[in-house]
Amino acid sequence: MIKQRNYIIFSSIDWSAHWQIHHQLVNSIIESGSSVLFIENTGVRTPKIKDFGRIMDRVKIRLNSTYGFRSVDKNLTVFAPIFIPYPYNKLSIFLNALIISGSINKWIKAAEFYDPICISFLPTPTVQKVLIDINSSMKIYYCADEMSRSITNPSILKKYENRLFKNADLVFTTSHKLYKKAIQFSSSVHDIPAGIDSKKFPPKVTPTIPSDIKHIPFPIIGYIGAIGDMFDKGLIVKLAKSLPSVNIVLVGPRYTSISALENIKNIFIIGERSHDLMPNYINGFDVALIPYAVNEATNSVYSCKLNEYLSLGKIVLSTNLQEIKLFNKKNNNLINVAKSTEDFIQKAEKIVENLIEDTEENRIERINTAKKNTWDKRFLKIESAIGSCVDSKSNYSKNWKEALINKHKKSNYLLFGKISIVFYLLIFQSPLFWLLGDQLVVKDLLQKSDAIVVFSGDGKFSYRNLSYQNRALDAINIYKKGYANKIFLSSGREQSIADVEIIKLYLINKGVPKSSVFLLEEYPDSTYKNVKLVSRDLKKNNVKSIVFLTAPYHTKRAELLWRKNNPGIKISTPDTRKDVYKEIRWGVELKEMQVIMREYAAILHNWFFDRI
C-alpha cells in the first residue's frame, strides 16, 4: 500500500467536468492519505470556435486563483495553466513546457511537495517535457481513451504516445484494445478499467426518483453520461420514433448539438446533474442504455456507466462495442447487445414488452456482477503496481554511483537539448540574422559626385536577378538623375565575358557616352586590391568624390576599405535594396546566413591586417 505520498495528475479534463475516472482516482489517492496536485487539461488539438466558452471559463478560474493554483481540499490543489494552444508546434512546446514546469516547480518548493509520482492522462509532447523538467520520482501514463480521435492528424499524437509508452515507469489502460496497443512498447502495462464507486452504487437506502423525471410515464429507457461525439444521436431519434409509447430520458452534459433530439415528444433531455444523484435517475429507468456509435475510438472504451447500471439491477441494452462483447463472454451474456440500428430497436421493444418477466434472480445476478467491478478493487491494483515499482526503483537507487552518473548524463542531455532549441529558434526563427545583415548595409543619402563606381561580383541576396544586372539599372538611374557624369566599372573575378563588359554595353545602349565609361582591365582577387586599383584610376581622372555601388552586404566592408586606403575620396553609398528587403524579417535562408557571416569574417580579416 502506498501511503502519504505526493501525486501530480496531468488530466485530459478540467476538474469542473462531469464525473470521470480522473475524479475517482484523485478521491482514492486522497482517501489513502496522500496529496494531489491536479493539472487541468492542456489539450491534444488546436482550439475551435466551440471551445470559446471553455477558454473563458479557464480565464475566469485563472483570475480567481493564485497564479493559477487553487485549493479544493486540504489535500487537493488544482492548477489551471496558461499555455499556447498549438500542441505540436515546436516553439509552442518549448514555451509551454518552460512556463508550465516553471510554475509547477515554484509551487512544489512553496508547498514542499517533493518527489511526486506523476500520472498523466495526456501523451502530448508538452506534458512529456514537463514530466522531465519537474524531476518526478515516477512517471505513469494512464491511457484511458483513444486520444487521437479528436484531432485531424492522429498519427502525430500516436507518435508521441508510443514514446510515452516506452518512457513511462508504469502504464495503466482502461480497455483490452488500449492494453494491446500499450504492450507493444512497454513491459509494465496493467489493464485497470473504470469501476463503480461503492459508496454511491448501490446506495444504502433505496434512491428516490428525482422530481424532474417523476412525472414522465413508464416505461422509461434512460441514459446517463455525456452527449458528445461518441453518443449516437441518430440511433436515439430512430428509437424514439419507432417506439412512440416508450419515453427516453437523457441525463448528462452536452458537448455537441442536440437539435436532432429536440422537439421529439418522447425524448426528455434533462441536462447535467451531480454524479451523486445518478443512482436516483438510474432508479427511475426500466431499461438503461449505452448508445455509442461503433468505431475504432469507441471500441477502446470501457464504459463507466455499465457497472453503475448493473449495480442497481437494471437491464442494459448496448450497441455492439468491443468491450461490451468481452464483458458478456466473462459474465454469462448479461448485457443485451445489438448488432445494428434495427436490431437495437427490436431488442428495446422486446425488453420493454417482457419487463414484467424480469426476475429477482436476474436482478441480483446483475448487482453481484457489478460488485466484482468496484473502483476500490481497481485502486488496490493501482496501489500494488505503484508499490512494486517504488520498491524496484528504491533498490536500483542504492547503487548511488550508477544513479549519479545517469543523473549527470540526463542533466547534460537536457541542458544540451535546451541550448539546441534556443540556438535553433535564435538562428532560424528570430530576426537575429536580418539584424546582423542590416548592419552590413550602408545607407547614405545620394550626393552629387564626380563619378559612379560599380563593383561587380555575385552578392545576389536582396536581388531578384543576378546582381550585376541590378547594379547596371542602379548605375543608369543615378547617372540620368545627374548625380555623376562618369562611371567606373570593376569586376572581382575573371570570366569569358566579364560582368563589367555587359554592364558597359548596357550603359552605352542607354545613352551613356562611351567616353564616360571606364573599365578596370585587371581582375583583383580581393576587395582590398579592387579598391587600391580603382583608386589609381580615379586619381588619374581627378575624381574626388564617388557614388559607390556594390552588393548590399558588401557595402560596409568596401566603404571601410575606401576610407582607410583612399581617405581623399568622398564616398556615398546608397541603399539600393527593394523596400521589401528593408523590412524586418523573421529568419533568413541558410545561404544568406553564409554570406553575412563571410562578410563579418572578411571585415575581421582586414582589420587584423590593418587594412581597415
N, C-alpha and C positions, 0 to 999 in steps of 0.2 A: 504494500500500500504506500502511496506517495502522499505524505502529509506536509502541510505548511511550506509549500514551495511557491515560487513566483511563476506566473504564466503570462505570456503575451499572445493574444489571439488576433491574427490578421484575418478579418472576416470579409466575406463577399457580400455582406448585407450591412445595413445600419442597425444600430441597437433598437431603434424605434420600429423596425419592420415587424410583420406578423411573426408569431412564434415559429421557430425552426430549430433544427438540430444545433445551431450555433448557441442559442439561448439555453438549451438543455445542457450542453457541455459546460458552459460558463457556470450555471447554477450548481452543477455537480461538483465542479472544481472548488467553488466557494464553500459548499457544504462539507467538503472533505478537509477544510481547514486552510486552504491555500488562497492566494490573492491573484486577481486577474487585471491586466490592462487590455481592454478590448479596443482594437483599432478598427474604425468603421471603413466601409468599402472604398477602395481607391479605383475600382473598375477594371474591366477587361476590354473595353471598347471606348471609342470616342463618343461624346455625348450627342444626343439628338434633341430635337425641339421638345419632345415629350418628357425629357429629363429636366426641363427648366424648373418645375415645381420642386423637385428633389434638390436641385442645386440651391435654390433659395432657402429651403429648409436647412441645408448644411450651413449656409451663410448665417442664418439666424442662430443656429446652435453654436456656431463658432463665436459669434459676438457675445453670447451669454455664457461663455466658458473662460477658463484661464489658459490663454494661449492654445485653445482647442481641447483642453482636458477638463473633464467634469466628473465629480464623484456621484455615482449612482447608489453605491452601498459602501460600507466601511472597507470591504474587501474587493470592490469593483470600481475601476476608473475607466471611463470611456474617452477615447481620443478621436476627434474629427480632424483629420489632417487637411492642410491646404496642398493641392497638387495641380500640375498641368495635365489636363485630360487627354493626353495623347500617349497611351501606354507603351507604344512600340517605337516611338521616335527616340533616337539615341540621346539627343540633347535633353529631351523631357525626362528620360530615365535617369540621366546623370543628376539633373537638378532636383527631381522629385526625391530620389534616394538621399541626396545631400540634405534637403530640407527636412524630410520625414525622420531619417535616422538621427539628425541633429536634435530635433525636438524630443524624440524618444530618449536619447542618451541624456539630455538635460533633465528630463523628468525622472529617469532611473536614478540619477545622482541625488536629486531633490527628495525623492520618495524612498531612497535607499532600497531600491527594488533590484537587487543584484542577482546575477546568474539565472536569468529567466529561461524557462522552457518555452520555446516559440512554436505555436501551432498555427499554420497558415491554411486557410481555405482558398487562397489565391496563388496561382503559379506564375504570376506576371513577373517580368524582369525587374521591375522596380522593387517589388516585395522581396525577391530573392537577393537583391543587392542590399536592402535594408537588413535582412536576416544576417548577412555577413558583417555589416557595419556596426550592429548593436552588440556583437560578441555574446550571442546566446549560448547557454550550456547544452542545448539540444534543439535540433530543428525537425519538426514534424509536419508533413503535408497531409492534411485531411481532405482527400479527394471525394467531395460529397456531391458532385454534379459534373455533367459534361459541359465544362465552362465555355468551350469553343463554339457552342451552338448559337450564341448571341452575337457573334462577330462575322463580318463579311469574308474575312480571310482566316479560316480556322487553323490552317497549317502553321501560321506564325505563333499562335498560342500553344499549339501542340508541341512545337519545338522546345519552348521554354518549360512546358510541363514535364516533358521527358527528362529535361535537365534536373528539375526538382526531384523527380522520382529517384534519380541516381544519387543526388547530393543529400537528400534528407536522411536523418538517422532512423526515422520510422515513417511508414506510410499507412494511413487508415483509409479504407474505402467504404462506400455505403451500398454497393451492389456488386453482383458477380461480374458484370461486364467491366466495371471500373477496376475490379480486382485483377482480372485477366490482363488488362492494359498495364497496370502498375507492376505486376510480377515480371514483366519482360525486362524491367530496368532496375528493380530493387529486390533484395532477398529478405527485406524486413517489412513485408506487407501484411496487414491484418484487416480482414473484412468485418467491419463493425457498422451495420446499417442503423437507421433510426429505430428507436424503441419508444414505447409509451411511458409517460410519466405516471408511475404507480400511485402518486399522491392525488392525481386527478382522475385517473382511469383504472378501474371504475371508482366512482365516488363512494364514500362510506354510506351516505344517505341517498336514496333514490332521487335523482335530479328532477327538478320541476321544469316543465316546458315553458320557455320564455314567452312573455306576453305578446311579442311581435310575430310569433307564429302560432300562437294558441288558437287564433280564430280560423286558421286555414283547415279546411275539411280534410279528413283522411280519405284515401290513402295518400301518404306523402313519400315521395322519393327525394332524398336530400343529399347535399354535398357540402362539405366544409373544406376550405382551402382557397388559395389564390385563384383568381380568374385571370390567367395570363396566357403566354404563348403555348403552353402545354395543354391547356383546357380546350376541349373540342366543342366549340360553340355550336357548330353545325349539327353535331350529334344531338345535343340537348334540344335544339329547335325542332329537329325531326321527331325526337322522343315526345316532346310536349304536344306536337300536332297529331301524332299517331295515337296518343293516349290522352284524349281531352278530359277524361274523368279522373285522371291522376294529377296531383299537384306536385310541382317540382320546386324545392326550396334550395337556394344557393346562399351560403354563408361564407363570406371572406372578402379580402381586399381585391380591388380591381386594378389590374396593370395593363389592360387593353380595352379597346372599345367594346361596349356591351349593347350597342344599338340593335344588333340582331336578336338579342334576348328580350329586349323591352317591348312592351305592348302586346305580349302574348299572355293571355288571361291566366293560364295555369302555371306560369313561371313567376316565382316570388324571389326577388333579389334583395337580400337582407343587408348586405354590406359587411364591413369588417367588424368583428366583435372580439372581446378579450378571450384569450385562449382558455382562461379559467372557466368560461361559460360554455365551451364546446360540448362537454358532456350533456348539458341541458338541451342544446339544439339537437345533438345526435339522438337523445332520448325521444325527441319528437318525430323521428323518422321511422317509417316502416321498412324502407329499403335504403341502403347507403351506397353512394356511387363513387367510383374512381373513373371519371370520363376523360382520360387523357388521350390525345392523338397519339397513334403508334408510329414512332420513328426512331432513328438512331439515338437521339437525345433522351427520349422518354424510356427507351429500353435500358437506360443506365440508371433509372430512378427506382429506389425502394421507397414507396410512399409512406410517409409518417402516419397518415390517416387510416391506413389499412388496419393496424392493430388497435387504433383508437375506436374504430367502428366495432371490431370484434369484441373488445373489452366490455362493451355494453350489449353484447349478444345480438347485434344487428346482422341481417342478411346483407351481403356485399355483392354488388354487381360491378364488374370492371371490364375495360377494354382489354385486348389481347397483349398485355405488356409482358416483357421477358421475365421480370422479377415476380410478377403475379403467377405466371406459369410455374416457375421454380418453387414458389411458396406452396402452390397447390400440390406439387409432387411430394413435398415433405409433410403435408397436412391433410391428406385424405380428400383432396379436391374440395376444400371447404369454400372456396370462392367461386362464384358464378362468373365465368369468363366468356365474353362474346367475341367472335372472330370477325364480325363485320357490323356495319350500322344496322342492317336488317336483323341480324342475329341479336344484337343488343336490344332492339325494340321488342322482339319476340320473347326474349328471356325476361325482360322487365314486365311485360304483360303477363307472362306465365307466373312469375313470382308473386305479383300483386293478386292474381286470381287465387293462388294457393296459400296466401298468408295465414289463413286460419289453420292450415295443416302443419304449419311450422311448430315443432315440438319443443318442450322444455329441455329435452335431452340434446337437441341440436343447438339450442341457445347456450347451454352450459359448455358444450364442446367448443363453441366459438370463444367463449370467455376464457376457458382454460388454455386455448391456443395462444390467446393474447398474453396470458400470464407468462408464457415462455419467452416472450419478446419484450420484456420491460427494459427501460433505459438503465435502470440500476444494474441489471446483468451486463448490459453493453459497457457501462462505465467501468465495471470491475475488470473487464478485458483491457480497456484502455489503461487503467492504472497498472495492471500487471505488465503490460507491454512496456510502459514507460519505466516502471521499476526495474525491469530486467535490463533495459537499455542504460539506465543510470548506473546500475552495478557494473555493467560491462565497460562503460566509459570511465568509471572510477578506477577499476583495475588497470585500465590502459594508462590512466594518468599517473599511476605510481612510477612508471618509467619516465621520470621527470626530464632526463636528458633528451630522450627522443621527442617528448612533448614540447620541450623548449626549442629544439631545433625546428620542429614543424611550425611552432608559433612564429618564429622569426621568418621562416620561409613564407608563411602565409602573409605576415605583415609586409614583407618585401614585395610579394606579388601584388598585394592590394595597393601599396604605395606606387609601384610601377604602373599598375592599371590606372590609378587616378591621374598620375602625371601624364600618361599616354593620352587619356581622354582630354585633359586640359590642353595638352600640346596640340592635339588634333583640332579641337574647337578654336584654339587661338590662331592656328596656322590656316586652316581651311574654311572656317565658318565665321571668322571675325574680319573686320576691316583693317587688320594689322598690316597686311602686305600692301593694301591700297595706300595706306598712310605712308608706309616706307617708300613706295614708288612715287607718291606725290611729292615727297621731299626731294626727289632727284630731278624734278621738272622745274626749270627756271621759268618765271612768269613775268618777264619785263614788259613794259609798255613799248610799243613800236616808236622809234625815234628816227628822224631824218638822218641818213648816214651817207658815207662816201660809197659804200658797196654792200652787196649782199654776199655772204659766204655760205656755201652749202656743202656740208659733209655728207657723203653717201654712205651706204652700208646697209645691213639688214634692219635691225631695230624696228621691226614691223608691229610691235604691240601698240595698241591705241590707233591703228590704221586698218581700214577695211581692205586695202590692196597693198601691193609692195610699197615700201616706204619711199623709195626714190621717186615714184610717181607722185606721191603726195607732196614731196618736197619741191618737185617741179611746179605743181599747182600753187604751193605756198609762195615760191620764189616769183612766179609771174604775177601773182596777185599783188605782192608787195611792190614789185617793180612798177606795175601800172598805176599804183596809187602814188608814185613819186617819192617813195622813201629813199631810193638809191638809183644811180644810173649805171652801175657796173655790177656784174655777177661773177663771183669766183667759185668754181666747182672743183671738188676734190673727192677722190674715192679711196676707201681704205682697203681695197682688195683688187687684184688683177683678174680680169675676165676676158673672154673672147671679144665681147662687146661691153665695155665698161658702162656702169650706170651713168656716169657723168657725160659720156658721149650721147646717150639717149636724151638726157636732160638738156644738153646743149641744142640738139636738133629740135627739141620741142620748143625751147625758148625762142630760137630763131624763127621757127614756124609761127610763133605767136607775136612776132613783130619786134623782138629784141634785136638790135643791131648786132651783127657778128663781132664787130669790134668791141662790144661791151661785155662779151662773154669770155672769161679766162679759165683755162683748164690747167690743173696741176698734172704735168705729164708723168710724174713719178707716182709709185704706189707705196706709201708708208705703211708699215706693219703695226703701227700703234697710233692712238690719238695724239700722244705727245709729239711724235715725229710729224704727224699731219699738221699740227699747229705750227711747229717750227718751220716746215717747208712753205706753208701758205703765208706765214708771216713774212717770209723772204719776198714773195711775190707782191704782197700788199705794200711792203716798203718800196719796192721798185716802182710801183704805180702811185706812190704818195697817198696811200689810203690811211686815214687817221681814225675812222670810225666805221663800224660794220653792224649790219643786222645778221645775226648768226642763226642758221637753220640746221638742225640735225635731229636724230631720233629723240623723242621726248625724254626717255630715261637716261639718255646720253648727255643731256644739256648741262647738268650740274658739273660732271667731271670735265667736260670740254671747256666750260666757262672758267673753272678754277685753273686749268692749264693755260688758257689765254691770258688770264690776269697775272699769272706768275711769270710766264715766258715772253709775253709781249705787253707789258704794262702800258705802253704808249698807245695802244689801240683802245678806243672807247667802244664797248660791246653792248648790244642789247639783244636779248634772246626771248622772243615772244613765245607764248604757249599756243602752239598751233593744233592742239588736240581738238577733236569734236567735243561738243558740250557734254555728250553722254558719258565720256571718259573722265570728265572733270568732276562728276558727281560721285559721292562716296559709294563704294561697292563692298558688299559683304562676301569676302572670298574671291580669289583670283585663280586663274589656271596655273598649273604646275610650271608650264613653260615660261609664263610671265614671271613667276617667282624666281626662276633660274636667272632671267635677265636682270631682275632687280638685285639679287644677291651678287651677281657677277659685277655689276656696276659699283656696289659698295666695296667689293674686294679690290676692284681696279683703283678706286679712289684711295684706299688704304695703301695699295702697292705704290702709287705715285707719290703719296705723302712720305712713305718710307724712303724713297729715293730723292726726296726734296724737289720734286717736280711741281708740287702744288703747295 
